[in-house]
Amino acid sequence: MKKIVVLGGGYAGLKTVVALQKKLKRQVEIILIDRNSYHYETTRLPEIATGARSYTKISYQLDDVLDPSMTKLVIDEVTLIDYKNKKVQLKNHDDISYDYLVLGLGFVLGTFGIEGAKENGLPMYNVKTALAIRDHVYAQMKKYRETKDPKALQIVVCGAGFQAIELATALAENRPRFAKMAGNIDPKEIKISMIDGSPRLLPMFDDKQMKYALSLIDKADVKIIRPARVQKVASDAVYYKMNDDDENADSRKIATNTAIWMMGFSGSPLIEASGFNNRRGKIMVNDNLTVPDHDEIYALGDVSAVMVPGKKWPWPNTAQLALSMANYAAKDLTARINGNSRPTKYVYHDLGVVVAIGDTHAAAYAMGHNYRGYLASALKKVIADKSLMETGGIKETLAVGRFDLYH
């Protein structure tokens, strides 16, 4: 019996397991390895970082969707992938061998070597880091009540990409709640800024839709400082320069006790540490989503790169892409296990993207059309429920899905 080892219980890893359980009933042994006992919806981390919801409202136990007759869950941290000997090394368990390996290890945030970013920046890439942001913001609001230090009310988000915008505007929407913690102050006293050096924000949208999204951000009273480069992150300030500032000019400064780091997205550092040929933790995969020179290893989601046809850049790593890749990998593995012809090469069909700007506003591009307002916001929640359905089925979708479509 072939053994398939899957690293990571996120969108890509868990969807691969769920699909294989249906396609290869008791024909293989599956081992799923994750450091957590639960799956969480990465796209909903801003809900946790703001304290709007408990992490249990965006997560469910992995055991709930695993078939114990063919799948074993190992809770541990992977320390190395020994692809030469087809083994996975773990922190607290013996090595696990495999016939096929699926890499679904997720992403981390890098610092670009910017001074103080690692020590003083608060990243958000999993439940633990989202909770750390929540606890820090709460502590600062309570601190202001005692000290009246304006730095406690200033929140700076370094970066203005898709996820950074969703986080910043979610924080803005929760100003009234934060203001009560700070001593029933005026919510407008809580300042939220973003700093970004990109020449164009939200590149997935056309100019008209981008301007609409930016107008919503402005209405949320979130200031975007751009194009600018973060120079240093201190414990009490973020230093930056505008792109057109004189090179010898002093850095500009925002006095703040809260610097949230949302820049430098890269695949798991385990990819580099294990010796795979990669760029920023991402492997340029073959047509069947396998690793070059290692056809028994699949790289999916945040640790892979699939080029956009006719372009010089890969598709952005989204939940939609991860689920699509997982479906293909399960299909390819099933064909190989059964001795059938493998499917034609993987092709991604992008269905669009939705950026939430607060809980009740959004901008979307889907199926060739732009959507705004209520329809876009509802679409965002429908998409979140769809991803839940793909990994957790009806039970988990009903348990933690978003059904507040009317607002």
N, C-alpha and C positions, 0 to 999 in steps of 0.2 A: 504494500500500500504506500503510495506516494505521500510525502509530508510537505505541506505548504505552510511556511511561516510568514506571518504578516506582522510588520512592525508599525504600530501606531493605530489607535482606535478613533482617528478622526474621520472626516468625510471619505477620503480615499480608502483607508485601510478597512474601516468597518463596512463600507459598502461592498468592497471586494469579498469580505467574509460572508456577508448576508447573501450575496448573489451566488457564491460558490456552494453554500449550504443548500440552495434550491436546485442548482444545476448538477451537483455531484453528490447526491444523497448517499452518505456513508461509503463513498468510493475512495475518499482521501482522508488523511488526518490533517486537521488545521490547528495551528497554534497561533493565537493572537497575543501579542506582547504590548503592553502599555504601562506607563508609570501610574496611571489612574485606573480606578475600577469603573469609571463612568465615561460616557461620551458627552461632549458638550458642543453646542452650536456656536462655533467661532464667530459667525456673523452677528451674534447677539451679545457679544462681550460688553459693548457700551452700556447695556441694561444693567450689568453687574458693576461696572466701574462707577456708575452714577448712584448706585444703591437703589435704583428704581425697582429692581427685582432681585430675589435670592438666586444664587447659582443653581439651586434645585429646580428653578423654573425654566432653565435653558439646558437641562441635562437629564440623563437617565442612565441607569446601571447597564453596563455592557452585558452582564449575564442575562438580562431580560430578553436579548435578541439572539443569543447564541444557542446552538443545538448541542447539548452536552454529549450526544452520541458520536459527534464527529469533530467538535471544536473545543479546545481547551484554552482558558484564559490564564495568562501569566502576568501578574502585577510586578513589574520590575523595571529597572532602567537599563537600556542597552548601552554598553560601553564600547563595543567594537564589532564591526562586521568583518569576519575573516572569510572573505569570498574565495580565497585560494583553497581553503579546506571546507568550504560550504558550512560554516558554523557561525552562530551569533553568540557573542560573549555578553553576559549579564552581570550586573553588580552583585546580586544576592542569590543567584541560582547558577547551577552548572551550565556549561555551554549547551546550546541547542543546535542540532544539525538540521539541514533542510535539503529537499530536492528542488523546491522552488521557493523563492523569497520575494516578498512584496514590500517595497519601501514606501511607507506613508507617514514619514516622521515629522511632518509639519515644518513651521518656520520659526525663526527668531529675528530679533532686531539688532543690527550692527550699529556701531558708533561712528564709522568713518574716521576713527582716530581723533575725534573732537574732544578737547580737554573737558573733563568733568562729566561727560555724557553718561558714562557707565556708573559713576559714583552718585550722581545727583539726578539723573533722568529717570523717570518712571515709565518703563515700557509696558505695552499691553499686547500679549500674544497668547495667553491662556487664562484659565480661571484664577489661578493664584495671583498673577500680575494684575488682573482686573480688580480683584479684591484689595490688593495693596493700594491701588489708586483710590478706590472708594474710602478706605480707612484713612489715607493721607488727607484727602479733601475734607472728610469729616473732622479730623483732628485740627486742621487749619481753621475751619469755621469756629470751632470751640475755642481755639487759641485767640481768634480775633475778639471774641466776647470778653476775654480777660485782658488782652493787651492793646486792642484797637490798632494793631499793626496792619497797615494797608497791604503789605506783602502777602498777608494771609488770605486776602480776597482776590489776589491776582493769579490767574491760571494761564500758563503758557503751554501751548501744544507745539512741539517742534515737528514740523511736517504738515502738509495740507493735502495729502493723498486721500483716496476714497475712504479708508477706515478712519483716518485722522479727522476728516470732516464729520463723519457720523458720530465720533466720540465727542468732538468739540460742541456740536449742536445739541447732543444729548445732555451734556453738562449744562449748556445754556438753558435748556428747557427745565432743568431741575433747580434753577436759581432760587425760586420761591422757597423750596424746602431747605436749601443751604442757608438762605437768609434767616430763616427761623432759628437754625442752629447757631448762627452768629449773633443772636440777640435781637431777632425781629427787625433787622435792618432793611433798608430799601434793596430789593434784589438787584437793581441797576448798579449798586456799589460793587458787585462781584464782576470783575472784568475778565473776559476770556479772549485770548489772542492766539493766532497761529502764525508761524514763520515758515516760509517755504521759498525755495530757490528755483522751482520749476518755471520754465518760460510760459507754460500754459496749464491751467488747472483742469481737472476732469477731462482728459483727452479722449475719453470714450464718447463724449457728447459733441454734437456740432455746436457752432458758435451761439446759435439762438438758445439752445437748451442749456449750454454752459452759463450764459448770462442769466437765465432764469434761476438756475441752481444758486449762483452767486448772490442773486437778489434775495433768495430765501435765507442764505447765511447772514446777509446784512440785516435782514429783518429780525433774525435771532440775536442780533447785537453781538456777533462774533467778528472781531477784527482780523483781517488777513494782511500780514506784512509780507510783501513780495514785490519783485524777486529779491530775496535776501538769503544770506548764508549765516548759519549759526556758527559763532566763533568759539564760544565757551559756555558751559553750563556750571554755574556755581550753586552753592546751597541756598543763596538768597538772591540770585539774579540770572538772567539769560543774556548773553552778549551776542550781538549780531552786526553784520554790515550789509547795507543794500548793495546789490550787484554793481551799481554805478558809483558807489562811494570811492573816493580816492584810496588807493592801496595803502597809503601811509596814514590815513585818517584813523582816529581812535574808534573803537567799536562802540556801537550804540548799546543801550542797556534797558532792560525791563526788570525792575525790582520785583521779585516773586519768590515765594517759598514752594511753589508747585510748578515743576517743569516736567511735562509728559513727553516722552520720547517716542515718536511715531515715524521714524526714518530708518533707512538701511535694512529693508526686508530681505532676508536671505533664507535659504533652506537650512535644515538642521546641520550644526557643525559636525555631527557624526559622519556625514558624507565625506567631508574633507579629512577628518581624522582616520577614516578607514581606508583612505588611499584611492578613492574613486576620482576619475578625471571629471572635474566640475568647475563651475564658475559661480561663486557666491552660494555654494551649497546646493547648486542645481546641476543635474546631469542631463546632457543633451541626449535624449533617448532615441532608439531605433524606431522604425515604422510600427513595430508591434509593442512599443512602450517598454522595451527591454533595454538593459544597460549594454553599451557597446562592449563586445568581447565576453559578455556574461549573459547569455540568452536565457538563463534560468532565473535572472533577477529582473523584476519589474520596478521601475521608479515612477511613482504617481504623485500628483498633487504638488505641494510646495517644494519637493526635492527634485522635480523634473522640469524640463524645458521643452516645449513643443512649438515649433516656429509657425507664425502666421503665414499662410501661403502668399508668396510674392513679396514678403517683407523681410526686414533684417532684424526683427525682434520677435520674441516668443509671446504666446498668449499670456495675459496676466493670470496669476494663480488665484482662481476663485473657487468657491464651493461648487458652482456649476461645472467647472472644468474638472475638478477632482472627482465628482460623481460620474461624469462622462467617461473619464479614464478608467475608473474602477469597473464600470460596466463592461468596457472593452477588455480589460485584463482578465476578468472572470470568464468572458466568452473565449478568449484565446487559450487560457489555461484549461478550460473544459475540453476544447478541441484537442489539445495536446495529450491530456490524460486519457481521452477516449480513442486516441490514435486517428483522429480525423484531420482533414485539411484545415489549416489555420485561416482565420478570417483575413480579408484584405486589410491593407494598412490603416492605421487609426487616422480618422479625420474628425476634427472637432467642429461642431455646428453651434456657433455662438447664438444663444437665444436673446441676448441683450443684458442690460445691467440697470440696477436701480440703486440710487444713493438716497438713504434716508436722511432727512434734515429735521431732526426731532422725531417725535413719535407719531405725528399726524401730518407731516409734510414730506414730500419726496419729489425727485425728478428721475425719469426713467427713459430708456431707449430699449424697446423690445420689438422683435419681429418687424423691423423696418420702420417703426413709428415712435415718435416722442410722446410721453405721457407726463401729466403734471397733476399737482394737487391731490385731491382725495383718491382718484383712480391710481396714481403712482404709489401713494402710501399703502393702499389696499394691496396693490400688486406686490409690494415688498414683503408683506406679511404672508401672502399666498405662496410666494417663492420659498420663504422660510419654512412654511408647513410642508411644501413639496419635498424639500431636502430631508425633513424629519420623516416623512412617509417612506422615502427611499432607504433610509438606514434603520428606522425604528418601527415602521409599519403603523397600522391604525392605532394600536394601544398607546404608543409613545407620542404620536401626533396629538391624540385627544388629551394626553396628560400634560404636555408642555407646549403645545402649539399656540399660535397667535390667531384668535378668532374675533378680536376686537376690530373688525373691519369698518364699523360705523363710528364716526367720531365728529 
